[in-house]
Amino acid sequence: MKSSLFFTILVSSMLFMSCNAGSQPVEEKKNPAVGPVTSLTNDSFKSQIFNYEVNKQWKYEGDKPAIIDFYADWCNPCRQLSPIVEEIAKEYEGKIVVYKVDTQKEQLLAQSLGITGLPTLLFIPAKGEPQISVGLLPKESLIRAINEVLLIK
């Protein structure tokens, strides 16, 4: 039941709003990380999240559940999602870790993970397989996903 609910959220978010990751920037705007959101590079992703060059099977390197927001500054839905992600990071500080990846700067990482639509959120439980959502999610859906995928007891 929970997995079908989450799958429904993911599919509807894909239809709701997303940018094509292959699009060219229309206008460059800087969107610095605020608060407890940590920016990831390809190298820090491999050391803190998953070393896709060494491991063939998923092996999360962290000890707390995590969300990774893959975004681009030129993507309007990404800019709309950014403050929601920052609020979530503050509200769940100490329970989950929130990261951001600028796909324009980290093109190798985005390509290696098959990120083709933006925004993309990667939900990583402390144990188990990650789940992905493409498109703009309302805060309520994001909270539901956190509680059902990341904070399962």
C-alpha positions as CSV (number, residue, x, y, z in Angstrom):
1,M,0.0,0.0,0.0
2,K,2.7,2.4,1.0
3,S,4.8,1.6,-2.0
4,S,1.9,2.1,-4.4
5,L,1.1,5.4,-2.7
6,F,4.7,6.6,-3.1
7,F,4.7,5.3,-6.7
8,T,1.6,7.4,-7.4
9,I,3.3,10.4,-5.9
10,L,6.3,9.9,-8.1
11,V,4.3,9.4,-11.3
12,S,2.1,12.4,-10.7
13,S,5.1,14.6,-9.9
14,M,6.7,13.6,-13.2
15,L,3.5,14.8,-15.0
16,F,3.1,17.8,-12.8
17,M,6.1,19.8,-13.7
18,S,9.7,19.2,-14.7
19,C,12.5,20.6,-16.9
20,N,14.5,18.7,-19.5
21,A,18.0,18.3,-18.1
22,G,19.4,18.6,-21.6
23,S,18.0,22.1,-22.1
24,Q,20.2,25.0,-22.4
25,P,20.3,27.7,-19.7
26,V,18.0,30.7,-20.5
27,E,19.4,32.9,-17.8
28,E,22.1,32.2,-15.2
29,K,21.0,32.9,-11.6
30,K,22.9,31.8,-8.5
31,N,21.0,29.8,-5.9
32,P,23.4,29.3,-3.0
33,A,22.6,26.6,-0.5
34,V,21.1,28.0,2.7
35,G,21.1,26.4,6.2
36,P,21.6,22.7,6.6
37,V,21.6,21.9,2.9
38,T,25.0,20.6,1.7
39,S,26.2,20.9,-1.9
40,L,27.7,17.8,-3.4
41,T,30.3,17.4,-6.2
42,N,31.0,14.3,-8.1
43,D,33.9,13.4,-5.7
44,S,31.9,14.1,-2.5
45,F,29.0,12.1,-3.9
46,K,31.3,9.1,-4.4
47,S,32.8,9.4,-0.9
48,Q,29.6,10.3,1.1
49,I,26.8,8.7,-0.9
50,F,27.7,6.0,-3.4
51,N,30.9,5.3,-5.3
52,Y,29.4,4.2,-8.6
53,E,32.8,3.7,-10.1
54,V,33.8,1.0,-7.6
55,N,30.4,-0.6,-6.6
56,K,28.1,-2.3,-9.0
57,Q,25.4,-2.8,-6.4
58,W,23.9,0.1,-4.4
59,K,25.9,0.7,-1.2
60,Y,25.0,3.9,0.7
61,E,28.0,5.4,2.5
62,G,26.0,7.5,5.0
63,D,24.5,6.6,8.3
64,K,21.3,8.8,8.2
65,P,18.6,8.8,5.5
66,A,19.2,11.5,2.9
67,I,17.5,13.4,0.1
68,I,19.5,14.7,-2.8
69,D,18.0,17.6,-4.9
70,F,19.4,17.6,-8.4
71,Y,18.7,21.0,-9.9
72,A,19.9,23.7,-12.3
73,D,19.7,27.4,-11.8
74,W,17.9,28.0,-15.1
75,C,15.1,25.5,-14.2
76,N,12.0,27.3,-12.9
77,P,10.5,24.2,-11.1
78,C,13.9,23.8,-9.5
79,R,13.8,27.3,-8.2
80,Q,10.3,26.7,-6.9
81,L,11.4,23.5,-5.1
82,S,14.5,25.0,-3.6
83,P,12.9,26.9,-0.7
84,I,10.8,23.8,0.1
85,V,13.9,21.6,0.3
86,E,15.6,24.2,2.5
87,E,12.5,24.2,4.9
88,I,12.6,20.4,5.0
89,A,16.3,20.4,5.8
90,K,15.7,22.7,8.8
91,E,12.6,20.8,10.0
92,Y,14.2,17.4,9.8
93,E,17.7,18.4,10.8
94,G,19.3,15.6,12.8
95,K,16.9,13.0,11.3
96,I,17.9,13.2,7.7
97,V,20.6,14.8,5.6
98,V,19.7,17.0,2.7
99,Y,22.1,17.6,-0.3
100,K,21.9,19.6,-3.5
101,V,23.7,18.9,-6.8
102,D,24.0,21.6,-9.4
103,T,23.6,19.5,-12.6
104,Q,25.2,22.3,-14.7
105,K,28.4,22.1,-12.6
106,E,28.3,18.4,-12.0
107,Q,27.4,17.1,-15.5
108,L,29.5,14.0,-15.2
109,L,27.6,13.0,-12.0
110,A,24.2,13.7,-13.5
111,Q,25.0,11.7,-16.6
112,S,26.5,8.8,-14.6
113,L,23.2,8.6,-12.5
114,G,21.0,9.0,-15.6
115,I,19.4,12.3,-14.4
116,T,17.4,13.5,-17.5
117,G,14.7,15.6,-15.9
118,L,14.8,18.4,-13.4
119,P,14.2,18.7,-10.6
120,T,15.0,15.2,-9.5
121,L,14.9,14.1,-5.9
122,L,16.7,11.0,-4.8
123,F,15.3,9.6,-1.5
124,I,18.0,7.4,0.2
125,P,16.9,5.4,3.2
126,A,19.7,4.4,5.7
127,K,19.2,0.8,4.6
128,G,17.7,-0.3,1.4
129,E,17.4,0.9,-2.2
130,P,17.0,4.6,-3.1
131,Q,13.8,5.9,-4.7
132,I,13.6,8.7,-7.2
133,S,11.1,11.5,-8.0
134,V,11.2,13.7,-11.1
135,G,9.4,17.0,-11.1
136,L,8.1,19.6,-8.7
137,L,6.6,18.1,-5.5
138,P,4.4,20.0,-3.1
139,K,5.7,20.2,0.4
140,E,3.0,17.8,1.7
141,S,4.0,15.1,-0.8
142,L,7.6,15.6,0.1
143,I,6.8,15.2,3.8
144,R,4.7,12.1,3.1
145,A,7.6,10.6,1.1
146,I,10.1,11.3,3.9
147,N,7.9,9.6,6.5
148,E,7.1,6.6,4.3
149,V,10.4,6.0,2.6
150,L,13.1,7.5,4.9
151,L,11.9,7.4,8.5
152,I,10.3,4.0,8.5
153,K,10.9,2.4,11.9
